[in-house]
Structure formats: structure tokens, C-alpha cells
């Protein structure tokens, strides 16, 4: 199968939202840079209708521009990842792609991630924010929910910090497969359960000690009542995928719920809010 490669000029702060829109029209490979986004789609799916939708999207985002398209032959995507993704230290963790043999120093926890096309390699500021924040939470023996699990990196990290069980869910099928594989690679597959779908995948009577959500503002605003409802009193909720400009509306929404903001951290223009349920 041949692919179309599209290159966009787009500020980093808008890229996750733009990617979400492209995924709705069957794009599924992305490379992110500071002000540039590369997206891939199977050639038969790059039709007139999708081209028109892309033109409309570009008009929505400030200073967004379409740069070029290129026909490319099918290739080994993992080899392409290997060129750009390298090991990195984030807080207590060494986040290492599966093709690296770098050993974690004493005291560092290894997270071995085969990213494929799923979000959550550790390179994005929001993933760094939440991995750093996990160190301040007592996970010992606790049950964890990872909303929008992506590669499963947060669920896996929680288990490696002592959690008893982690349940992640995601609306993207490739995420379900990738996160399940990553749990196996990290030796925690019996403690990590990945479910395909959205909030309906959590049963009404399921309650968690720690709730993690690295998604985006619009989705977080929609599911805050769900996240609070399924977190026990005294439990922790970490919200990220949020920009500085999102903070006011998120705080206003949180005022309607029995939670207290006990911490805020920032990386570039991205923020994380750490809540405690009352």
C-alpha cells in the first residue's frame, strides 16, 4: 500500500488537537516538530472529501499552513521511529524504545515503550509532566484508571511504582493493541488491563484510588464529572493535555465538583493540575 505524506506548518500547541481531527479521517502516522507536523494516510483515503476537510481545518488554526504532499512507498515504520526516538530520563524513569539497550542507572525505573503510532512516547511535554508528577503519589496497593491510555505508558508506570491494578481505555484500536503489547514488554500484563472504547468501558461500580488523564481540554471538560465520580474520596486525579490558556475554564468547571487543586506544574506552555477528591 502506498501512502501520502502531508507536511503542515503548525504551532506545537495546536498539534495534538489537529492530530485528533486528522485521525477522524483515517490518518494514523504522525511526526511532530516545534512548528511542523507531518501526517501520513493511505493513498486511497486521501480523497476529495478529505482534502476539503483538511483545507477547512487549516483555516481554523492560527497561522496554520499546508506546505507539501509527497507520494511514498510502503516502508518499515519502526525503522522510521528509530531515527527520531531515543531514550530519555524523566523523573524516576528511563523511558526507552524497544530498540535501545541502554540500561537504567541504580534507582531509575525502566519503562520500555514500542510507540508504533500511539501517543505517549515520553517526548511530548504533557507526558513528561505527568510522569514527573507520579513520583509525588503513593501508588502502593492502589487501583489506577488511565483515561486515553495511548501507549499505556502511564498505566505501566503506575504499576512499576507499586499500584496493584491499572485499567486504561482509549477510543483508538491501535492504542488498545499497542498498550497491551507494551504492558507485556514491561512484564506487567497481569496487572494492566486495556479496554477499547471511551468512558462506557468503566463499570458504574468501579472506583479508583488514582485517576490519570492526559487528553485535551475539550475531552477533559466533557469527562470531569465521570473522572470525579469514579475516584474515591481522598483519591488523586491528575489532568494534563492542557495549555496555559485552558487553566481558567478548567478551574471554573472544577469548582462544581468536590475536588481541591493541590498542585500545578508547567512544561513549556503545557500544564498539569493535581487534584484531591474530597
N, C-alpha and C positions, 0 to 999 in steps of 0.2 A: 504494500500500500504506500503510495506517495503522499507527502504532506505539503501543506502550505505554511510557510514561516512568515509571520507578520511582526513588524517592528513598530513600536509606538514610542513617541516622546511623551512621558507622563511622570509627574512628580511622585516620589516614593509614597507619600501619604495617601494617594488615591489608588495605588496599585492593587491592594487586596480587594477593594470594592469592585474595581474594574475586572479583576480576575474572576470574581464571583459571577459577574454579568456574562463574561465570555464562556464560563463553564455551562451556563444555561443554554448556550447554543453549540455545545459539543466540543469546545476547545478543552484540551486536557494536558497540555505540556506548557510550562512557563519558565522563563528565566528572568529574574528581577535584578535591576541595577538601580543606581541612585535616581536617575531621571529617565530611565529607559526600560521598557518592558517588551520581551519577546514572547510571542504566543504561537502555539502550533495547533493545527487542526488537520484532520484527514481531508484530502483534496475534494472528494465528492461532497463533503459537508460545507464547503466554502461556496455557497450558492448565492444567488442574487438577493434572496431574502435576508440571509445572514450579513451580507455586505452592507445592506441598507441599515440593519440594526446597529452594526459597528459604527457607521457614519453618525447615527443618532447619538450613540454613546459618547463619541469623541466630542460632540457638541455640548455635552452635559458637564464634562470635567474641565476645570480651568487650565488653559494653556496646553491642553492635550492635542497632539498632532499624530497623524499617520505618516510613517516615514517610508516604508517599503514592504513589498512582499517578495517571496522567493520560493520557487518550487524546490523541494528537496526529496531525495530518495530515502526510503526507509533506512534507519540506521540503528545502531546499538545505543539506546538511550542511556543505559548505565555508564557506558564509556563517556558520554557527554557530561553526565553528572560528575564523573571522576575528575574531569578537567576543572571544575569550578568549586566543588565542595570538599573542604579539608577539615581535619579535626580541630576542635576548639575547646577551650576551658571556659565554663560558665558556672560561677559559684562553686558548689561542691562537685560539679560534674565535669567529666571529659566526654563530650559528645563526639562520637567517632563514626564516620561512614563505614560500612561493612568492608570496603576495600582497603581500609587503613589498618596497619598493625601496631600503631602507636599504643604503648602501654600506659595505663593511668598511674601517676605517682602515688605514693602512700597517702591515704586519706581522701583520695579522689574516687568518685563513683563513676563507673563506666556506663554510658548509655550508647549502645551501638545501634545506629539507625540506617536502614536502607530506604532512602527517601522516595525513590521512584517518582511518581507525580503528586504525592501528597504533601500538603503544607505541614511544616513542623520539623525543619532540619536543624533548628537552633540558630540559623543565620538571621532570621528576622528579629527586630528589636523586641517585639511582643513576646516571642518565645524566650528570649534572654531575660526579659523582665520577670516572667512567671517562674522560670527555672531558678533564678536567684531568690525569688520570694519564698519558694518551697522550703528553704532552709530554716525559715522562721516558724514553721508549723510543725507541731508534734504529730507525726503520722502513725506512731506505734499502735498496731492493732486496729486501725481505723478503716472505715469504708469510704471510698472516694468515687465521686462522679466527675467524668471528664467530658464536658459538653463540646461537641465539634472536635473530636479527638485527632483528626488529621493522621499523622504518622503513629499516633499513640504515645508520643514521647512523654507527655505529662503523666499519663496513667502508669507507664513503666517507671518513671522517676519516682512517683509516689510509692510504688511497691518497694523500690530499692531503698527508700527512706523509712521503711518499716510498716507501711499500710498492709492490712490483711487482704483487702479486696478492692479492685478498681474496675468500674464499669464505664466504658467510653462509648459514645454514639456519634454517628456522622451521617449526613444525608448523601454522601458520595460513596458509590460502591467500591471504587478503587481504594478509598480510605479504609473501608472495612477490611479489605484483603491485606493492604499494606500494614495496618496497625496490628493485625493478627500475626502476620509474619514477624514483625519487629518484637512483639511480645515473646514469640518462640525463640528468636535470636538471643534475646536477653535472659532467657531462662525463667520467665515469669508467666508463661502462658496459662498455668493453672490458676493464677490469681488475677489475671486481666481478662475481662470479657468485653468483646467489641460487638456492638449492635448496629445494624444498618437501619437508619431512619432518624427521625427527629425526637422531640420530647415524648411522643407517644410510646417510645421504646422503654420508658421508665414507668414501672407499675405504680398505681396510686398509693400503695402502702410502702414503697421503697423510700427510705430516708438515709441520708449520707452525713458523715461527720465532716467531710471536706468536699467542697464543690469548686471545680475549676472550669473557667470558660474563657477561651481565647478565640473570639469570633470576630464580630464587628459591632459597631454601635447599634444599627437597626435591629439586628437579631437579638442583641443583649437587651435592648429596651422591650422587645416583644416577650422575652422569656424570663425576665427578672421575677415575676410572680411565681413561675414554675421553679426557678432555682431556689428561691427563699422557702417555698413550700416543702421542697424535698431535702432541705438541710435541717438537721436537728438543732434545737436550741443550744446555744453555746458553740455551734459549729462555725467553721471558717468558709468564706466564699471569696474567691479571687476572680476579678473581672479584668480582662485586658482585650487587646484588639481595638483599643480606644485611643483617639487623638486628644491632645490638649483641648481642642475646641469642643470635644464631646463631654467634657467633665461637668459643665453646668447642668446640661439636660439629664445626665445620668444621676447626678446628686439630687436633682428635683424629683426624679422618679423614685429614688431610694427612700426619700422622705415619707413615702406612702407605705413603707414596709418596716417590719420590726428588725432592722439591722442598724449597726453602728459602723461607720468607716473608721478603722483603727490604723490604717496605713495607706500611703500613696507613694509609688516610686515612678521614676521617669527615665526613659531612654530615648534620646533624640526627641522627636515630637510626640512619642507614644507614652501612654500612662497605664499604670495598673492600680486598681483600687482593691484593698484588702478589707473585707467586711467581717463582722462578727454578728451572728444571728442572736437576737435577744430571746 
